[in-house]
């Protein structure tokens, strides 16, 4: 699909365009340097790990979720709004495939971006609301989510997940579910003083928010009227700096925690924004395990976990063009170059998933605009 | 064998569709009398606490057509419809003790029937959120659907089943693995690699609709969703089984009126089927031809057919899985839906109280054959029906159902009062039913069927006095419900109110979930009866007037009279509606139209206006607008609709901001519905009538009589509550008290004797004798004679009285006979032709002087004949069954006025709310 000749010819132009596109704030973000054959955008949960994988799988150009307002992914291609988040990534990929010839990104008032993206990063599984098989979600790693509290607090560090079957138990057991549905509102600190809990969830629309609620068996409707807050919709996911009080608790991606901790040693730029948080155990399971080499890695047995995906067009997985073959070799199957980059996946805090990596038969969804 | 079955089928349906030979009718009456007693028991059974593990002794709507079918070795009427069981099949040992009981299998309409299951194993959840396979019901659960196929043993019977409407996952949450929801397995779903296998849905009209998705304009589409979807299907994705291996659920049966694709109740398909598919612990197919579920550890293998102890993936109707082989098939004999009156028969327009909806739909088909007239019934508010009754417009009705007589005091124009003075009206009692507080509450311990309300507790709900009843947002933490009293703010869940605990001492902890309160948006005498019950109680009156309850809770300030010191709130929005960090004090409260302060306790309202003007979220981040009380808790259209919404646990609230969706005008981000409540974590409350509550299988709360004191010192034993039963409704009739007319009596909730249901209502047919021509009077008289006699026999056949009504007592029947006699013997006061243009013209314009639609109304009024003249003409009514095609210009101006009136009614709460604010 991509024209290699054009690519080579455009090297000089590419450098110029990149400078323009990234602007003054560019150094903080790890957008691709130069044009790549396989471009993707979307989730901020997986942006760092895919950036990391891209250091060894050089065909990948992974565009961050946040940065300059617009991006240009191919030489001479359209300049379009930077997709931010899993949903927008999938929307942009659908627009890029442009099966009707009329799709734009954004869908309303956007520009045609046909052929500008080859994959999307998604931290959530296919949405049941878009039934179909146009897109294949290819899993490549596992993320897990636990809760973060202030390091300086006496907040319990091992909390049960809880279940609906305990809802009518009085007094309410000290579980994550009961904390977020407002049935448990305090804990006792070292002096046996009751500390009021402030359960925090990330901003609306974020993957961590919906994932956390579903893990606790709660819905948006069931947390209304509880002390649960998104701090005026300002709590940013993967950021720990808003956890300031002894009673604060918030969900936190374990992979992000590890990656941010490794930021000095990582091949790409990862911003350490954890603040002074400590991660807790759930049902006595540790979120992080020591590795033989002295490092840490995500505990794939952690009870609250999810697969993360790269999304591609289903029909291209069977295509015969050079570009399609490259796409397939990069993402499809356990021997794909992404799945082979297990060292990078672990370094960025994610768990590897063995033979499920590169699966192209299970997770499907229709185009989304 | 199939031949034999078909014969049985025919005999049964013949008996159903022709139950009315004279001999049969006599027999049937005896049976009905007996079943009346059974129904009594059944209704009482409703309020007994039913732990999920026990099947209720008598199901809620138990009838003499209850049927129990055994999974193996069935001997019931349905034995020939069950598939053959194979003892060597993988599921045999799990299923062979299962028995399924269905509370009603004949005379089925759009309603619910209770399905009870025993002899199964407890449902097992897969609670861990792994790879999208988290499911509340992962093993041992029940699925149910409605099918129309003639032969339930046919190989393609599964193609006639309504399943797949939830294929998009809407409203299912995590209750089952997603690939249960479609019709085919993942292999056949993949149109990138087309397969030949399909599980189509066949409609009753013979159309075949693929169960596979199709590419349309580049988008995947399921054609079956054009026939049924998550908002309309009645398929039960998963019903859970309790720890003792039993459980029950309400199944929504759909007639051809609401589901034409099934055609149930049409002449060809009087019999349809409830198909129950048990899901055990064995896998039903080979890999992704059945389900894409796979092991959650390396090497992540797909499951194989017969594999033991695995999560249940795959569709129950897919023949690539073996789940459908384990089905239990229960016949459902529908009430014929196609009955229409002969074309060209006269049409009698009936308007008024919603309380008569169910009775009228049962009576109508019978009336059109016996009385030879089509009775078209349109519901509206009682007060509007009364105004229409005395109106003299040509198409205004001669008969209107209402709980009260026309009273000069409620007529708004001089013209109406003049008309009223010249009009002779007769009131015939036609129905006894009651208002109820309906609810559906499910907790981890199963469905809760017992809940007690005192008048004050209900007043707290109707005045939005709990934090969970006013708009709230988690983005506005610390600013939510700050206008409520300090005590109120502590009650974030219903059970936290000590009054709730005193009233519900044994099970209050089960009410953990924030209730969605679904209130009818129309006006009604029934709603007034609810308020009369509340206002008859001194404690409730004190609370509504601003006094604290014994625990310090106070009424929402928006419901206090304007100008009261307490009627002020902290307000966090500026004039331009920007968020203010520091609140300003804002005066709120109720006022009359003339601006004077209005006390809620002065007169019982006939609506449930939501006066709270809270807007959320206060601080807009990505949101572009705020939601109010109505968007937070939308009104239901009717009592029946509210009951159905409660059954489906869908509040329709739109309070979730979705930044990724595009709104109607193409902007990014929109408020989205939060969807139906999750099974097992439900709490819905509605105000509806006894008949609608029965029909939709929702529980009815018990009430305390006005004057029952509830304080901190009240011991639970002192709280005597009343349950809604035919007996308690009957007892309440002792408190019938004259309204503005001695002949029209209504139950006075303050005078109801111990054990009487205080919200019992008698509905009267008001007949305008002056206006109705003699032929119309004859038709009306014949109709009323039938509905007050044979129409009062409880039963499910056409012409009988649906469950939930109390048959007229002897006293009311006597009154009916007398009132009908006055209709028969009515002689118009004046037969002298009045100088009609002279009489009509000066009056009509006066009546509509303030009406901006004067021109249209005037032409209508001119076309209308003077009532005195019409009365003297005594000709057959000119209206015919096809009268709807009548030139609109011929219709009275009143019709236009009515439409405006209705619209005004619907938007009234909004208007009231918005006063001086938007």
Interface residues (C-beta under 8 A of the other chain):
Chain A: X85 X87 X88 X91 X99 X100 X106 X107 X108 X109 X125 X127 X128 X129 X130 X131 X132 X133 X134 X139 X161 X163 X164 X165 X166 X167 X168 X169 X170 X182 X183 X201 X203 X204 X205 X211 X214 X215 X217 X219 X220 X221 X222 X223 X224 X225 X226 X227 X228 X229 X230 X231 X232 X233 X234 X303 X304 X305 X306 X307 X314 X315 X318 X353 X354 X355 X356 X359 X361 X362 X363 X364 X366 X367
Chain B: X125 X127 X128 X129 X130 X131 X132 X134 X136 X167 X168 X169 X170 X173 X174 X178 X181 X182 X186 X189 X190 X191 X192 X213 X217 X218 X219 X220 X222 X288 X292 X294 X298 X299 X300 X443 X444 X445 X467 X468 X472 X473 X474 X475 X476 X477 X480 X481 X492 X493 X509 X510 X512 X513 X514 X617 X619 X621 X622 X623 X651 X653 X655 X656 X657 X658 X659 X660 X662 X666 X667 X668 X674 X675 X677 X678 X680 X681
